[in-house]
């Protein structure tokens, strides 16, 4: 397999391609409203696991409505969706047990892959928390990386191997950011060098475009396996969730 960096090198660090996608079809509404289901552990949002597809899913595994987001950590529109929609999605829908929410990384560039390695570093326990906080710090990562010395950036862009990811993390301030959130440098360094996880993230891109030929960018959403159309913002997604729930 080619190195992940080589496979992503054609993407610009701050590319807008494959971001703010508009695609898919509406989910069909059920005949009767789906009722809330009590969580056996008291809170469905505390139930998080890794999926066979490589994403992380939060909530009732048997929920009638299964929402999947395909998101990029370097996509500003994904960060905007997280800012405006994630709290309501989790509190009003996932906590009720009616909706499960899976996030699948779709990496667009080396910085995206670097951030993804960090947010996935602790596994299910803190994945959604770190992803949310990374979106909140996205602009900071961009600005810090852009402020790096030109020779350092040129050397980084010339690096064709996985050794580039620790350097992206250092120059963007990401590794320090992670340490401030309880992820020791030794742990984050190990995750940044995890070739199996790097390969998995690259594979997830191919799996997504193979399974959903209509996929054209991030953020994208499916409800019960069906790609949604013109649904890249919370105000467009929520009505389709309500339709799927019959409410």
KETI-769668 format. One record per residue: residue in three letters; x, y, z of N, C-alpha, C in turn. Coordinates in pm, whole numbers, m for minus. Atoms other than C-alpha are relative to their C-alpha. Last residue first. Layout:
BEGIN
res,nX,nY,nZ,caX,caY,caZ,cX,cY,cZ
ALA,X,Y,Z,X,Y,Z,X,Y,Z
...
//
This chain:
BEGIN
res,nX,nY,nZ,caX,caY,caZ,cX,cY,cZ
UNK,49,m108,m87,m4255,1357,1430,16,134,m67
UNK,145,m10,8,m4231,1036,1232,m57,109,86
UNK,56,36,m130,m3877,969,1348,m152,6,0
UNK,m35,141,m24,m3743,963,992,m61,m50,131
UNK,78,83,92,m3930,1287,921,24,m148,27
UNK,139,m1,m48,m3784,1444,1235,m88,m85,m90
UNK,4,86,m119,m3433,1341,1129,m143,m9,52
UNK,m4,138,53,m3502,1491,787,7,m101,115
UNK,133,39,52,m3615,1818,947,m2,m144,m53
UNK,98,26,m106,m3291,1822,1154,m139,m35,m54
UNK,0,138,m49,m3054,1782,861,m114,m27,97
UNK,51,88,106,m3133,2102,672,m7,m146,46
UNK,138,m39,29,m3105,2335,973,m62,m82,m113
UNK,93,52,m99,m2800,2138,1084,m144,36,m33
UNK,15,m88,m117,m2607,2206,766,m106,m56,93
UNK,m133,m23,m56,m2466,1987,487,m5,91,123
UNK,8,3,m146,m2792,1829,375,139,14,60
UNK,m6,m141,m41,m2857,1892,9,m14,13,150
UNK,m22,m100,104,m2957,1529,m49,m3,141,60
UNK,96,m109,5,m2921,1256,211,41,105,m103
UNK,m64,m130,6,m2734,931,154,m104,110,m18
UNK,34,m75,121,m2941,630,258,62,139,4
UNK,m75,45,117,m2793,378,503,m27,76,m128
UNK,31,141,28,m3050,425,778,58,m45,m134
UNK,97,46,m99,m3002,799,761,m42,m139,m42
UNK,95,103,39,m2687,903,578,m94,m24,117
UNK,74,78,m99,m2499,1227,614,m82,m109,m67
UNK,108,76,63,m2233,1426,432,m66,m86,106
UNK,56,118,m65,m2005,1695,574,m111,m62,m85
UNK,30,1,m143,m1805,1677,366,m56,135,43
UNK,m67,m92,m91,m1790,1610,m5,m46,m13,143
UNK,m79,m104,66,m1912,1443,m321,65,98,96
UNK,m72,m83,m98,m2068,1109,m228,86,103,m72
UNK,52,m136,7,m2292,988,m511,69,94,99
UNK,m56,m67,118,m2082,673,m552,m46,146,m13
UNK,90,m110,36,m2174,578,m192,59,76,m120
UNK,135,30,m48,m2030,238,m105,m101,105,m44
UNK,46,122,65,m1722,287,m322,m145,m31,39
UNK,31,m32,139,m1671,650,m224,m46,m122,m79
UNK,111,m95,9,m1698,563,144,m40,26,m144
UNK,123,72,m32,m1480,253,130,m122,90,m17
UNK,36,86,112,m1207,446,m49,m130,m75,23
UNK,35,m86,114,m1202,717,214,m48,m83,m118
UNK,136,m49,m21,m1217,459,492,m44,94,m112
UNK,95,100,51,m907,291,349,m143,49,12
UNK,m5,m10,146,m705,608,407,m99,m97,m63
UNK,61,m127,37,m818,616,769,m2,18,m151
UNK,145,13,m16,m740,247,810,m71,128,m42
UNK,53,76,114,m391,288,666,m152,m12,6
UNK,m17,m85,119,m312,559,919,m61,m68,m121
UNK,109,m98,m7,m456,343,1199,7,96,m120
UNK,127,72,20,m234,50,1103,m118,98,0
UNK,21,22,142,65,281,1063,m132,m71,m28
UNK,75,126,12,39,407,1420,m36,m26,m146
UNK,m85,95,72,311,675,1423,m69,m134,m24
UNK,m39,m63,126,78,960,1518,86,m91,m86
UNK,117,0,89,m78,734,1781,34,61,m136
UNK,25,138,42,258,662,1941,m117,m7,m97
UNK,m106,36,95,343,1031,1945,m20,m141,m52
UNK,35,m58,129,6,1105,2106,104,m32,m105
UNK,118,68,53,80,859,2388,m36,56,m137
UNK,m42,135,36,432,985,2452,m115,m77,m64
UNK,m73,m4,126,309,1344,2438,43,m138,m45
UNK,m145,m20,m11,55,1276,2712,69,m7,m135
UNK,m58,102,86,m316,1315,2626,151,20,m2
UNK,m27,125,m69,m475,1495,2919,54,m111,m85
UNK,126,71,m21,m639,1781,2735,22,m141,53
UNK,81,m83,m88,m343,2017,2762,m134,m65,31
UNK,m55,15,m135,m133,1738,2612,m80,81,102
UNK,42,130,m53,m362,1731,2308,50,m20,142
UNK,145,m6,m24,m317,2104,2244,m49,m129,64
UNK,12,m75,m124,60,2062,2279,m147,12,40
UNK,m47,90,m105,44,1791,2013,m6,68,136
UNK,98,105,m32,m178,2003,1790,47,m89,115
UNK,33,m12,m141,41,2313,1795,m93,m109,48
UNK,135,m54,m14,28,2323,1415,m39,23,145
UNK,5,m133,60,405,2284,1379,m138,65,12
UNK,m85,m94,m72,422,1994,1625,m17,141,m54
UNK,54,m18,m134,125,1797,1493,81,102,79
UNK,123,m79,13,236,1849,1134,m57,30,138
UNK,m46,m136,27,582,1726,1237,m120,93,m22
UNK,m47,m64,m125,433,1416,1402,45,144,m21
UNK,112,m28,m89,238,1351,1077,44,55,136
UNK,51,m137,12,531,1389,838,m104,32,106
UNK,m75,m85,m93,707,1075,959,m49,144,m6
UNK,81,m20,m120,430,882,780,71,86,104
UNK,27,114,m86,622,926,458,m83,36,121
UNK,94,92,64,663,1149,155,m34,m120,87
UNK,m5,128,m71,825,1450,326,m108,m92,m57
UNK,m85,91,76,858,1727,68,8,m138,63
UNK,71,36,122,562,1914,213,79,m97,m86
UNK,112,86,m37,730,1908,554,m74,m48,m125
UNK,m56,131,m36,1057,2044,418,m111,m99,31
UNK,m49,59,124,871,2329,250,56,m139,24
UNK,117,44,76,678,2399,571,41,m66,m131
UNK,57,115,m70,997,2410,777,m119,m56,m78
UNK,m87,115,29,1166,2635,522,m51,m126,67
UNK,22,50,136,870,2874,532,85,m123,m30
UNK,m100,m45,96,890,2914,909,m18,m67,m136
UNK,m127,73,m11,559,2826,1082,100,53,m104
UNK,m101,m90,m56,288,3095,1086,137,m68,14
UNK,m35,m101,101,65,2896,850,112,92,48
UNK,m76,66,105,72,2605,1093,45,101,m105
UNK,m130,36,m56,m33,2823,1384,88,m65,m105
UNK,m80,m121,m16,m312,2983,1182,139,m30,53
UNK,m34,m57,131,m455,2653,1062,97,117,16
UNK,m96,90,65,m440,2489,1405,47,58,m134
UNK,m128,m14,m71,m608,2791,1566,107,m88,m63
UNK,m62,m122,52,m882,2786,1303,137,22,65
UNK,m44,19,138,m959,2425,1392,72,123,m55
UNK,m136,m53,11,m969,2480,1768,52,m4,m143
UNK,m1,m133,m61,m1348,2437,1806,136,69,m13
UNK,73,m89,90,m1337,2150,1559,2,143,55
UNK,m89,m25,114,m1068,1991,1776,m68,90,m103
UNK,m95,m102,m42,m1291,2032,2083,99,33,m112
UNK,70,m127,m21,m1578,1845,1919,99,111,34
UNK,40,m46,133,m1349,1568,1793,m69,136,10
UNK,m118,m54,67,m1187,1540,2136,m33,52,m140
UNK,m44,m120,m71,m1524,1500,2310,118,65,m72
UNK,92,m107,34,m1655,1258,2048,39,130,69
UNK,m1,m35,141,m1350,1034,2072,m88,120,m31
UNK,m2,m146,13,m1309,1044,2448,m6,45,m147
UNK,24,m75,m123,m1388,689,2564,m10,151,m21
UNK,138,m44,m23,m1429,532,2220,m17,96,117
UNK,106,94,30,m1057,519,2133,m137,56,35
UNK,49,59,m125,m806,741,2313,m112,m101,m23
UNK,m109,59,m78,m605,819,1999,m47,m70,127
UNK,30,143,m11,m902,874,1767,95,m70,98
UNK,135,13,m56,m892,1252,1813,m39,m146,19
UNK,4,m46,m139,m513,1249,1769,m139,m21,60
UNK,m78,95,m81,m504,1036,1455,m4,38,147
UNK,80,122,m19,m784,1249,1310,73,m103,85
UNK,99,m30,m103,m585,1569,1365,m83,m125,30
UNK,m72,m18,m126,m293,1422,1168,m97,26,114
UNK,m35,133,m49,m521,1294,891,70,9,135
UNK,124,69,m36,m673,1639,849,32,m137,61
UNK,36,m57,m130,m327,1797,847,m127,m66,53
UNK,m86,49,m109,m220,1553,574,m34,58,137
UNK,m135,m51,14,m521,1627,348,84,m46,119
UNK,m18,m75,124,m885,1538,286,145,38,m26
UNK,m117,m88,m4,m954,1268,546,26,63,m135
UNK,m33,1,143,m1308,1131,568,113,100,m16
UNK,m97,m94,56,m1356,1041,933,13,m21,m150
UNK,m106,65,77,m1672,848,1015,92,107,m59
UNK,m88,m93,71,m1898,978,1293,109,m81,m69
UNK,m135,48,32,m2187,755,1402,76,108,m77
UNK,m79,m97,77,m2497,885,1577,142,m53,m19
UNK,m142,24,m26,m2771,656,1707,79,89,m96
UNK,m98,m20,105,m3122,798,1713,138,m40,48
UNK,67,16,129,m3434,707,1914,98,5,m117
UNK,m8,139,42,m3249,644,2239,m64,m26,m134
UNK,133,61,m7,m3372,978,2372,2,m148,m36
UNK,33,32,m139,m3016,1085,2447,m136,m66,15
UNK,m76,117,m43,m2931,1061,2077,m38,m41,142
UNK,25,118,82,m3212,1291,1962,75,m125,50
UNK,141,18,37,m3260,1602,2172,m30,m132,m70
UNK,93,m16,m112,m2933,1619,2367,m144,m33,m37
UNK,m26,93,m110,m2699,1473,2106,m108,8,107
UNK,7,138,49,m2839,1641,1797,15,m99,115
UNK,142,33,16,m2897,1966,1985,m18,m144,m46
UNK,61,1,m133,m2535,1979,2103,m147,m39,m8
UNK,m35,121,m77,m2394,1873,1766,m70,m6,136
UNK,94,111,m8,m2584,2121,1551,29,m110,99
UNK,141,m37,0,m2441,2472,1544,m95,m116,27
UNK,30,m112,m88,m2079,2419,1641,m150,24,14
UNK,m23,43,m137,m2046,2074,1487,m40,110,98
UNK,109,92,m36,m2206,2192,1164,15,m42,145
UNK,122,m79,m17,m1969,2490,1154,m118,m88,38
UNK,m13,m67,m130,m1669,2263,1210,m124,84,30
UNK,22,105,m100,m1788,2046,921,9,59,141
UNK,144,22,m4,m1820,2358,706,m36,m111,99
UNK,67,m104,m78,m1463,2458,797,m152,m22,10
UNK,108,m61,78,m1328,2121,670,m72,105,85
UNK,m52,m126,54,m992,2030,825,m104,73,m84
UNK,m47,m84,m108,m1130,1760,1058,60,131,m50
UNK,m143,m28,14,m1332,1607,776,43,97,109
UNK,m54,m132,m29,m1672,1452,835,150,8,m13
UNK,m133,11,59,m1886,1168,707,62,139,11
UNK,m62,m119,57,m2184,1168,943,137,m36,m57
UNK,m145,6,19,m2392,857,1002,45,132,m63
UNK,m59,m112,71,m2744,863,1149,151,m18,m9
UNK,m147,5,m9,m2919,542,1247,58,108,m91
UNK,m61,m93,95,m3290,584,1317,151,3,24
UNK,72,12,127,m3470,291,1478,61,89,m108
UNK,87,m113,32,m3208,278,1752,m65,m18,m136
UNK,120,51,65,m3071,m69,1824,m99,112,m34
UNK,m40,75,118,m2717,44,1902,m119,m56,m78
UNK,70,128,2,m2862,312,2133,38,m79,m126
UNK,143,16,m22,m2611,594,2151,m50,m143,m7
UNK,51,m37,m132,m2278,698,2010,m149,m30,7
UNK,143,m21,m9,m2102,539,1714,m39,25,145
UNK,41,17,m139,m1735,567,1626,m147,37,10
UNK,50,m118,m69,m1608,515,1273,m28,m30,146
UNK,m109,m83,m48,m1383,245,1133,m44,127,69
UNK,m39,m92,106,m1642,72,915,116,90,40
UNK,m79,75,98,m1657,m218,1161,50,90,m112
UNK,76,81,94,m1774,29,1422,93,m74,m96
UNK,m56,m10,135,m1595,161,1728,m77,m95,m91
UNK,m83,112,43,m1807,199,2040,51,24,m141
UNK,m73,m30,123,m1978,467,2246,87,m119,m36
UNK,m25,126,70,m2243,424,2516,60,32,m136
UNK,m119,61,m61,m2217,727,2743,35,m132,m67
UNK,m119,m66,55,m2454,917,2513,129,m56,60
UNK,m43,61,127,m2728,664,2589,129,61,m52
UNK,m35,m106,96,m2750,782,2949,56,m64,m126
UNK,44,m133,m41,m2904,588,3241,28,110,m99
UNK,m105,m56,m84,m2704,268,3188,m34,142,45
UNK,m25,90,m113,m3006,74,3062,107,54,95
UNK,m132,63,9,m3105,375,2849,24,m89,121
UNK,m85,m23,m117,m3477,449,2842,130,m77,m13
UNK,m33,127,m63,m3629,453,2495,97,26,114
UNK,m128,4,m72,m3802,757,2349,16,m134,70
UNK,m2,m47,m139,m4092,692,2114,140,m13,60
UNK,m86,91,m77,m4084,669,1736,16,58,140
UNK,m118,m59,m62,m4378,859,1588,77,m103,82
UNK,27,m44,m137,m4612,641,1382,128,55,60
UNK,142,m27,m14,m4619,592,1005,m35,52,139
UNK,72,117,m48,m4243,624,965,m146,39,22
UNK,55,m10,m134,m4103,904,751,m72,m129,38
UNK,145,13,m5,m3888,828,450,m48,1,144
UNK,39,125,m65,m3535,963,451,m152,m5,5
UNK,67,m8,m129,m3472,1235,198,m30,m139,55
UNK,146,m10,8,m3225,1182,m82,m59,m1,138
UNK,82,108,m51,m2851,1229,m134,m149,18,m18
UNK,25,123,72,m2617,1536,m185,m105,m89,66
UNK,147,0,6,m2493,1883,m99,m41,m122,m80
UNK,66,78,103,m2129,1889,10,m152,13,11
UNK,131,m62,22,m1981,2168,219,m74,m68,m113
UNK,50,m59,m123,m1627,2032,181,m128,76,m33
UNK,61,106,m81,m1491,1795,m82,m44,53,135
UNK,62,109,74,m1271,2072,m222,m50,m105,96
UNK,144,m6,m23,m1209,2363,12,m72,m110,m75
UNK,87,13,118,m842,2289,39,m146,10,39
UNK,122,m72,m34,m653,2418,343,m101,m5,m114
UNK,25,6,m143,m369,2170,340,m133,66,36
UNK,m57,m115,m68,m390,2126,m36,m40,m4,146
UNK,98,m90,m62,m475,1774,m152,72,115,69
UNK,57,m87,102,m231,1610,m393,m99,100,57
UNK,m86,m113,29,m29,1476,m102,m60,96,m101
UNK,70,m123,m33,m310,1258,26,75,124,m47
UNK,136,7,51,m210,926,m130,m77,128,26
UNK,m4,m6,145,157,1007,m80,m141,4,m56
UNK,m37,m136,39,97,1084,285,0,15,m152
UNK,118,m86,m9,m93,762,342,34,141,m47
UNK,10,m71,m126,203,564,216,m121,91,m2
UNK,m74,m124,1,128,345,m82,m14,67,137
UNK,85,m120,0,0,0,0,87,123,0
//
